[in-house]
C-alpha cells in the first residue's frame, strides 16, 4: 500500500512539472513570425489576368 501512495505522489509531481514546463514554453515561444511579403507586379498579360482573377 505504501508503494502505491508513492507512485501516486510521484505521478502527480511529474504531471505538475510537465504542466509548468508547457505553461512556461507557451509564454516564452513567439506565436507570430515576422515574414516579409514581397508583392511582385505582373510583367505580362497572363500574370495580369491571373492577378485579376485572384483579387
Secondary structure, DSSP 8 states (H G I E B T S, - for coil): -HHHHHHHHHHHHHHHHHHHHHHHHHHHS-S------------SHHHHHHHHHH-
